[in-house]
């Protein structure tokens, strides 16, 4: 979904939107309050509770929207699951878009960023600096890469292709690969960027509508610096080279809003690690004065059309 500038006349035309989240958690409640502040009603449900039904006029069954399609959909969370489950949930978002319901982020942006290999490819293609990365299903190829890197004095981070919040990440300091089943048969290998023992940190920058609106440094208790892994948040200005890289990374993946993770190597170069198109921002909100959810909602609402026709009864 493209980034939009604020337009109150468009926001007044919005009526009722869907928030897709597995539960009315802190983030969903913040989004609900931000929508209410703009006079927009919403209904929160999980994508797991939705269905494709060809007997329905529009082809979809969405709890809370039996009589009309939503005016738009905010994608707060897509839970982990089997490949089939994830495919169906993304298919629901694609189906909404086919019915001209704006989604935020859209399905393509989510697909590009959920798949770390595609994110790395798109960042490289756009000329955005990232740590050297290799992704392969071939265990021998992966072993050769790890042996070569270790021999050169480097360390390798092995990440799940699909994953978040620092879960399932392994640091290799010797040329022993995890078993194939432990990585779901896919080796995502990235050169480890050492920010200093006892000083582990990175930047999380939130991009909304093509602007870097907030930033923080996450200081980890160990080399994994996610907030859910115990990192402490420190406010920094969303400006300069890290902000410019975050904006470029969001643009390269097509994300209207994104949490971009950036690290600085020993030579002082900033490198983009990941782009998250369904980012959490509770930690960032704790060190930010303004309402992050309101900024997200305002950008989302300006992309909504005016009056939408009601769905025909099934």
Beta strands, then each sheet from edge to edge (+ up, - down):
strand 1: 16-20
strand 2: 41-45
strand 3: 51-52
strand 4: 60-61
strand 5: 72-75
strand 6: 102-104
strand 7: 133-136
strand 8: 156-159
strand 9: 170-172
strand 10: 187-191
strand 11: 201-208
strand 12: 211-219
strand 13: 232-236
strand 14: 257-264
strand 15: 270-276
sheet 1: 2+ 1+ 5+ 6+
sheet 2: 3+ 4-
sheet 3: 7+ 10- 8+ 9-
sheet 4: 13+ 12- 11+ 14- 15+
end
